[in-house]
């Protein structure tokens, strides 16, 4: 009996690595104004494994928040979204992104003004570009906005994670975060254009 059990255990351990299903993890980059808010919203999506606040698109290596805030480094506040593409698709993330901010505002995002807060999606390949363009065309056909979509589509470049105190700010500084978000006008915009969708 003991020999039989040992055989079964050995057989199970031998087969297990071949029968396990390993999820295909992908990465996407979105700039939708204040990264505290976009980080918080993406983390609520099922299938998203991690969201990191940071900076992308600029010409200054290893930028700091203070440097970014001047609007002179060419970076945008960006979130890196790590997701399981068996549970959520890139297309679904793009659809969610439109509902998180005002994609028609080329000058910033709500109370945060300047290039560093403007809307962009940084792409990894041509397939992502096609998905975004299709999604934008659907927004136009649905006449969701009276103004044109200002979101920039640009190739992904070096992503710099923001300073530690920015990560999960909505959890660590919940009161300040909720106050900022309410006063910014973000949620009022979402309610006006998307309701409870």
C-alpha positions as CSV (number, residue, x, y, z in Angstrom):
1,X,0.0,0.0,0.0
2,X,2.8,2.4,0.9
3,X,4.5,1.6,-2.4
4,X,1.3,2.3,-4.3
5,X,0.8,5.7,-2.6
6,X,4.4,6.7,-3.4
7,X,3.8,5.7,-7.0
8,X,0.6,7.8,-7.2
9,X,2.3,10.9,-5.6
10,X,5.3,10.6,-8.1
11,X,2.9,10.3,-11.0
12,X,0.9,13.3,-9.8
13,X,4.0,15.4,-9.4
14,X,5.3,14.4,-12.9
15,X,2.0,15.2,-14.7
16,X,1.2,18.5,-12.8
17,X,3.6,20.8,-14.6
18,X,2.1,19.7,-17.9
19,X,-1.5,20.1,-17.0
20,X,-1.3,23.4,-15.2
21,X,-2.7,26.4,-17.1
22,X,-0.4,29.4,-17.0
23,X,-2.1,32.7,-17.7
24,X,-0.6,34.9,-20.3
25,X,0.4,38.2,-18.5
26,X,0.4,41.3,-20.6
27,X,1.3,45.0,-19.9
28,X,-0.5,48.1,-21.1
29,X,0.2,51.8,-20.5
30,X,-2.4,54.5,-20.0
31,X,-2.2,58.2,-19.2
32,X,-5.5,59.7,-18.0
33,X,-4.5,62.6,-15.9
34,X,-3.9,62.1,-12.2
35,X,-2.3,58.6,-11.8
36,X,-3.8,58.2,-8.3
37,X,-7.2,58.1,-9.9
38,X,-6.4,55.9,-13.0
39,X,-4.5,53.5,-10.8
40,X,-7.4,53.2,-8.4
41,X,-9.9,52.6,-11.3
42,X,-7.9,50.0,-13.1
43,X,-7.2,48.1,-9.9
44,X,-11.0,47.5,-9.6
45,X,-11.1,45.6,-12.9
46,X,-11.2,41.8,-12.7
47,X,-8.2,40.3,-14.4
48,X,-5.9,43.2,-13.6
49,X,-3.1,41.9,-11.5
50,X,-1.1,45.0,-10.7
51,X,-1.2,48.8,-11.5
52,X,1.9,51.0,-11.0
53,X,1.9,54.8,-11.2
54,X,4.7,56.3,-13.1
55,X,5.9,58.4,-16.0
56,X,6.4,57.8,-19.7
57,X,7.1,59.6,-23.0
58,X,9.6,62.1,-21.9
59,X,13.2,63.0,-22.8
60,X,14.7,63.2,-19.3
61,X,16.1,60.0,-17.8
62,X,15.0,59.0,-14.2
63,X,12.6,61.9,-13.8
64,X,11.2,62.9,-10.4
65,X,7.7,64.0,-9.6
66,X,8.9,67.6,-9.1
67,X,10.5,67.6,-12.5
68,X,7.4,66.1,-14.1
69,X,5.2,68.7,-12.5
70,X,6.9,71.5,-14.4
71,X,5.6,70.0,-17.7
72,X,9.1,70.4,-19.2
73,X,10.3,66.8,-19.3
74,X,7.9,65.6,-21.9
75,X,6.5,62.9,-19.6
76,X,2.9,62.2,-18.8
77,X,1.6,60.7,-15.6
78,X,1.1,57.1,-16.7
79,X,-0.1,53.9,-15.2
80,X,1.4,50.5,-16.0
81,X,-1.3,47.9,-16.1
82,X,-0.4,44.2,-15.7
83,X,-3.2,42.0,-16.7
84,X,-4.2,38.4,-17.4
85,X,-5.4,38.4,-20.9
86,X,-7.5,35.2,-20.3
87,X,-9.6,37.2,-17.9
88,X,-9.6,40.7,-19.4
89,X,-8.7,41.9,-22.9
90,X,-6.8,44.9,-24.0
91,X,-9.9,46.1,-25.8
92,X,-11.9,45.9,-22.5
93,X,-9.1,48.0,-20.8
94,X,-9.4,50.6,-23.5
95,X,-13.2,50.8,-23.1
96,X,-12.7,51.2,-19.3
97,X,-10.1,53.9,-19.9
98,X,-12.6,56.1,-21.7
99,X,-14.8,56.0,-18.7
100,X,-12.1,57.1,-16.3
101,X,-11.4,60.6,-17.6
102,X,-12.2,63.2,-20.3
103,X,-10.4,62.0,-23.5
104,X,-11.4,65.3,-25.2
105,X,-9.2,67.5,-23.0
106,X,-5.9,68.2,-24.7
107,X,-4.8,70.6,-22.0
108,X,-4.7,68.4,-19.0
109,X,-7.3,66.6,-16.9
110,X,-9.9,68.3,-14.8
111,X,-8.2,70.6,-12.2
112,X,-4.8,69.3,-13.2
113,X,-3.6,71.4,-16.1
114,X,-0.6,70.9,-18.4
115,X,0.9,68.4,-20.8
116,X,1.9,66.1,-18.0
117,X,-1.8,65.4,-17.3
118,X,-3.0,65.0,-20.9
119,X,-4.5,61.8,-22.3
120,X,-2.5,59.1,-24.1
121,X,-2.3,55.4,-24.6
122,X,1.2,54.0,-25.1
123,X,1.2,51.0,-27.4
124,X,3.3,47.8,-27.6
125,X,2.3,46.8,-31.1
126,X,0.2,47.4,-34.2
127,X,-2.6,45.2,-32.9
128,X,-3.1,47.5,-30.0
129,X,-3.1,50.6,-32.3
130,X,-5.9,49.0,-34.4
131,X,-8.0,48.2,-31.3
132,X,-7.7,51.8,-30.0
133,X,-8.5,53.3,-33.4
134,X,-11.6,51.1,-33.7
135,X,-12.7,52.0,-30.2
136,X,-12.3,55.8,-30.9
137,X,-14.4,55.4,-34.0
138,X,-17.1,53.8,-32.0
139,X,-17.0,56.7,-29.5
140,X,-17.4,59.1,-32.5
141,X,-20.3,57.0,-34.0
142,X,-22.0,56.9,-30.7
143,X,-21.6,60.7,-30.4
144,X,-20.5,60.4,-26.8
145,X,-18.6,63.7,-26.9
146,X,-19.2,66.9,-28.9
147,X,-15.5,67.7,-29.0
148,X,-13.0,65.5,-30.8
149,X,-11.0,62.8,-29.0
150,X,-7.7,64.3,-28.0
151,X,-6.1,61.1,-26.7
152,X,-2.6,60.6,-28.2
153,X,-1.6,57.1,-29.5
154,X,2.2,56.8,-29.1
155,X,4.7,53.9,-28.9
156,X,5.6,52.7,-25.4
157,X,9.0,53.9,-24.2
158,X,10.8,53.6,-20.9
159,X,8.4,53.5,-18.0
160,X,9.7,55.1,-14.8
161,X,7.8,54.0,-11.6
162,X,6.8,57.0,-9.5
163,X,8.0,57.5,-6.0
164,X,6.8,55.1,-3.4
165,X,4.4,57.5,-1.7
166,X,2.4,57.8,-5.0
167,X,1.8,54.0,-5.2
168,X,-1.6,53.0,-3.9
169,X,-2.2,56.5,-2.7
170,X,-5.9,56.0,-2.7
171,X,-5.4,53.3,-0.1
172,X,-2.7,54.9,2.0
173,X,-4.2,58.4,2.1
174,X,-7.9,57.5,1.6
175,X,-9.4,60.7,3.0
176,X,-7.1,63.1,1.1
177,X,-7.6,61.0,-2.1
178,X,-11.4,61.0,-1.9
179,X,-11.4,64.8,-1.2
180,X,-9.1,65.5,-4.1
181,X,-11.1,63.3,-6.5
182,X,-14.4,64.8,-5.5
183,X,-13.1,68.4,-5.9
184,X,-11.4,67.6,-9.2
185,X,-14.6,67.1,-11.1
186,X,-13.6,63.6,-12.4
187,X,-16.5,61.7,-10.9
188,X,-19.1,64.4,-11.9
189,X,-17.8,64.0,-15.5
190,X,-18.0,60.2,-15.4
191,X,-21.6,60.4,-14.1
192,X,-22.6,62.9,-16.7
193,X,-21.3,61.0,-19.7
194,X,-21.5,57.4,-18.6
195,X,-24.0,57.3,-15.8
196,X,-23.7,53.9,-14.0
197,X,-22.3,52.0,-17.0
